[in-house]
């Protein structure tokens, strides 16, 4: 059962989702309805409702008040939206451009903190591509616990066009 990150970018050193970063969070996202990591037309982000992940905070992620730190929340929302974007790009045949390590990069992340997120319990992440064309992909992403949305974000991703 390979995650989207392990399958598409196994050596990526990203702090939040990179399998290649031994000190990172190593977020693992899967197409909704397909925890095996297998992809097909039936499991596209639109057909299945997006991608999901579970994240278990570490004690070091304390915000000082016994809850999950907002910066860590922002990181996992950003990185989980990346999984939805990279899966969408793969399905549409939009590979990285020559000289680019990734097909897309974060252009904006608008996070809303709605209620405290637990520090000692696993949280669920959900992401759905809401708009998609080759130059830009937009994702709605949520962090949930106990059936309640704790934080949500709109992530805008732009096609990475390396410049010299």
Secondary structure, DSSP 8 states (H G I E B T S, - for coil): ---HHHHH-TT---TTT-TT-TTS----EEETT-TT----GGG-HHHHT-EEEEEE--GGGB-SSSBB-HHHHHHHHHHHHHHHHHHHHHHHT----TT-SSSEEEEEEEEEE-S--BSSSEEEEEEEEEEEETTEEEEEEEEEETTEEEEEEEEEEEE-----
